[in-house]
């Protein structure tokens, strides 16, 4: 039987190589065209965004320049007491001088070794006076020995060379500052007068790469984001000191992405335009440090007076560390309400100083064992003298016009004697308590004048309307005297 061969299937005809190459070429060409169009759109869009950012940057630069190169802050008018003058024969007793020094915040020690300290024996007071601006000119820091006899001051001699002085002035007491309507209060202090340890603590705690970055630290932002995501809440910030300054100077506390973008742009511009020294000085005098009733305390200089009742140059190491500690949250670390919380935060700043080799282990140990050293909470940093300040404002307006007190940095020296004022307050309040037992409607007031100058040395009254009645009488007496 003959075999039948099945017909062989012819292989499918392949498309000619030329057609395949054409299709591939068209596909590649299509991809290149899409990429080219995408690239064209992207770089044009990028240029547009860059142009917008540059224009917005120029706008922000003008805002920053006006603030930094003009008057950065309105500094409230400062009202001072009289300056105590000491000279041989002055009728100032040993006790009166010590009372004055306590009001001024001088510290009593066995042997004065730095500015702001004094020692006292029965007939002598050794004093290291602060430098200050006197109406008659600048008074340098000076160490003197003041001797007393039964009549008052016997002699005043410089400790350095035993030279006798004809007259020696103590700095006047700052009675109050007349603040602007925005409620911000500050006392400007140049960076050169800030303690070095305070600046070291600030850098180590708030912005370790301050002198290396250009206004923004991307690594710190990423690190803070990771820490916060891990913790499930905000426990660390990534803002530099420059960003914080930009926010405090120009922006609100609103939490939004747009505000953070503006803050970053401003920080870069500030860092480009100004030196690290200028940025640091602005930050140290701008940072919010707490609330004194209706007044917002800004800057390290005023914070030193607010928390410790003394100039910043005279703070101890733990006190300096506390000022840096409280930046994170002045309300949260309020030392009068939450002393343990505040001390724990202060000790953290001290530990960072030790780990950064800025202080020794011995200094750290002594500092963390020391108390906070706050001023007494019941002792106000402002003198409550509404009628006296009304008289001051009235007299300034009549002499120089209403615009004077609106100028920044005005210093007003008055005739008020703080020691006599304290005695007058004590006399009025104790007398009032005794007399009101028989007459509940009794009102008491007291005005003491200086027999040499005729100025008001002390002023106190229980009722404000009594004070205002005394003002009217004094003005009438002044008119009669003329």
Rosetta blueprint (number, residue, H / E / L):
1 X L
2 X L
3 X L
4 X L
5 X L
6 X L
7 X L
8 X L
9 X L
10 X L
11 X L
12 X L
13 X L
14 X L
15 X L
16 X L
17 X H
18 X H
19 X H
20 X H
21 X H
22 X H
23 X H
24 X H
25 X H
26 X H
27 X H
28 X H
29 X H
30 X H
31 X H
32 X H
33 X H
34 X H
35 X H
36 X H
37 X H
38 X H
39 X H
40 X H
41 X H
42 X H
43 X H
44 X H
45 X H
46 X H
47 X H
48 X H
49 X H
50 X H
51 X H
52 X H
53 X H
54 X H
55 X H
56 X H
57 X H
58 X H
59 X H
60 X H
61 X H
62 X H
63 X H
64 X H
65 X H
66 X H
67 X H
68 X H
69 X H
70 X L
71 X L
72 X L
73 X L
74 X L
75 X L
76 X L
77 X E
78 X E
79 X E
80 X E
81 X L
82 X L
83 X L
84 X L
85 X E
86 X E
87 X L
88 X L
89 X L
90 X L
91 X L
92 X L
93 X L
94 X H
95 X H
96 X H
97 X H
98 X H
99 X H
100 X H
101 X H
102 X H
103 X H
104 X L
105 X L
106 X L
107 X E
108 X E
109 X L
110 X L
111 X L
112 X L
113 X L
114 X L
115 X L
116 X L
117 X E
118 X E
119 X E
120 X E
121 X L
122 X L
123 X L
124 X E
125 X E
126 X E
127 X E
128 X E
129 X E
130 X L
131 X L
132 X E
133 X E
134 X E
135 X L
136 X L
137 X E
138 X E
139 X E
140 X L
141 X L
142 X E
143 X E
144 X E
145 X E
146 X E
147 X E
148 X E
149 X E
150 X L
151 X L
152 X E
153 X E
154 X E
155 X E
156 X E
157 X E
158 X E
159 X L
160 X L
161 X L
162 X L
163 X L
164 X E
165 X L
166 X L
167 X L
168 X E
169 X E
170 X L
171 X L
172 X L
173 X L
174 X E
175 X E
176 X E
177 X E
178 X E
179 X L
180 X L
181 X L
182 X L
183 X L
184 X E
185 X E
186 X E
187 X L
188 X L
189 X L
190 X L
191 X H
192 X H
193 X H
194 X L
195 X L
196 X H
197 X H
198 X H
199 X H
200 X H
201 X H
202 X H
203 X H
204 X H
205 X H
206 X H
207 X L
208 X L
209 X L
210 X L
211 X L
212 X L
213 X L
214 X L
215 X L
216 X L
217 X L
218 X H
219 X H
220 X H
221 X H
222 X H
223 X H
224 X H
225 X H
226 X H
227 X H
228 X H
229 X H
230 X H
231 X H
232 X L
233 X L
234 X L
235 X L
236 X L
237 X L
238 X L
239 X L
240 X L
241 X H
242 X H
243 X H
244 X H
245 X H
246 X H
247 X H
248 X H
249 X H
250 X H
251 X L
252 X L
253 X L
254 X L
255 X L
256 X L
257 X H
258 X H
259 X H
260 X H
261 X H
262 X H
263 X H
264 X H
265 X H
266 X H
267 X H
268 X H
269 X H
270 X H
271 X H
272 X H
273 X H
274 X L
275 X L
276 X H
277 X H
278 X H
279 X H
280 X H
281 X H
282 X H
283 X H
284 X H
285 X H
286 X H
287 X L
288 X E
289 X E
290 X E
291 X E
292 X E
293 X L
294 X L
295 X E
296 X E
297 X E
298 X E
299 X L
300 X H
301 X H
302 X H
303 X H
304 X H
305 X H
306 X H
307 X H
308 X H
309 X L
310 X L
311 X L
312 X H
313 X H
314 X H
315 X L
316 X L
317 X H
318 X H
319 X H
320 X H
321 X H
322 X H
323 X H
324 X H
325 X H
326 X H
327 X H
328 X H
329 X L
330 X L
331 X L
332 X L
333 X L
334 X L
335 X L
336 X L
337 X L
338 X L
339 X H
340 X H
341 X H
342 X H
343 X H
344 X H
345 X H
346 X H
347 X H
348 X H
349 X H
350 X H
351 X H
352 X H
353 X H
354 X H
355 X H
356 X L
357 X L
358 X L
359 X L
360 X L
361 X H
362 X H
363 X H
364 X H
365 X H
366 X H
367 X H
368 X H
369 X L
370 X L
371 X L
372 X L
373 X L
374 X L
375 X L
376 X L
377 X L
378 X L
379 X L
380 X L
381 X L
382 X L
383 X L
384 X L
385 X L
386 X H
387 X H
388 X H
389 X H
390 X H
391 X H
392 X H
393 X H
394 X H
395 X H
396 X H
397 X H
398 X H
399 X H
400 X H
401 X L
402 X L
403 X L
404 X H
405 X H
406 X H
407 X L
408 X L
409 X L
410 X L
411 X E
412 X E
413 X E
414 X L
415 X L
416 X L
417 X L
418 X H
419 X H
420 X H
421 X H
422 X H
423 X H
424 X H
425 X H
426 X H
427 X H
428 X H
429 X H
430 X H
431 X H
432 X H
433 X H
434 X H
435 X H
436 X L
437 X L
438 X L
439 X L
440 X L
441 X L
442 X L
443 X L
444 X L
445 X E
446 X E
447 X E
448 X E
449 X E
450 X L
451 X L
452 X L
453 X L
454 X L
455 X L
456 X E
457 X E
458 X E
459 X E
460 X E
461 X E
462 X L
463 X L
464 X H
465 X H
466 X H
467 X H
468 X H
469 X H
470 X H
471 X H
472 X H
473 X H
474 X H
475 X H
476 X H
477 X H
478 X H
479 X H
480 X H
481 X H
482 X L
